[in-house]
């Protein structure tokens, strides 16, 4: 049976624009593309727990280990409660499709993650975009918002690697009686004294309504939690469809997450090493006049406008032994294509120098 013509045409258009996505097995080159910022995914944990959850959280998939994990996560991130989801995508989808109500307004940064955008599509609330990290534009939109107002931002943005002005946004949310939601997917584990993220590092815990933390990045595992008031957790258990109607994470995955909390808390040297690698990369990139985006996070973007140019450069770097990823339009706006470099605590200065030297030669 053939694919419908309209769908085939969309695939052909992607191929013509050099934006066609395909799966590729991970090679044995130097890792400059994974989200395993601290190398936790490389560490073995005790193989404990059942392999199957056996059902959704509301049927047979809620186990004692789940209670222990959510309590431990709430304590670690200094939050009133934590609710476990199967992924960050599920958590964002579940929150934004169920919490904001008809007549409410969701103001979201224009670079917010696709999972939030998909949640907005399912919401009955009005959603309004504001310019990236633009406080003036945000305040203008706040002054026009109606109903209960929600502000959705990322603390570290996944494509550009830059940081949201969280303190200023928190102040605006209070001035307009809005509820602030912060996606900490790329900050948790990396920033803060013990890796609790930027909300905690800036002492904003009680000023942020809800936080998302995912475990597929610095935690080297899988799953996600939403941190917030106990009443919010109760509400999501009752109305968040991406939680209610899916089989829960298997207990062995949850057991690894419990084990991972201590590894993250103890990873003081790894976070320092990562910070040093970021500084080293930026210094060497600037000396070599590479067109890098401003970022003090592990995510470093090297501009290479045009899908063809970005794809060709990534292929050349992979052939040279560097595992990198080209970010193409429409994932980013046309003309803002780039090579996305993810730095890790385990990358050496020699590896970084070799990567920069190779990019310089190819650009």
PyMOL commands that set and color helices and strands:
alter all, ss='L'
color gray80, all
select helices_A, chain A and resi 5-16+40-42+64-76+88-98+114-122+135-144+166-175+198-201+205-207+230-239+241-244+251-266+268-287+307-319+349-362
alter helices_A, ss='H'
color red, helices_A
select strands_A, chain A and resi 30-31+81-85+105-109+126-130+149-154+179-183+210-214+224-228+299-303+322-323+325-327+338-342
alter strands_A, ss='S'
color yellow, strands_A
deselect
rebuild
show_as cartoon
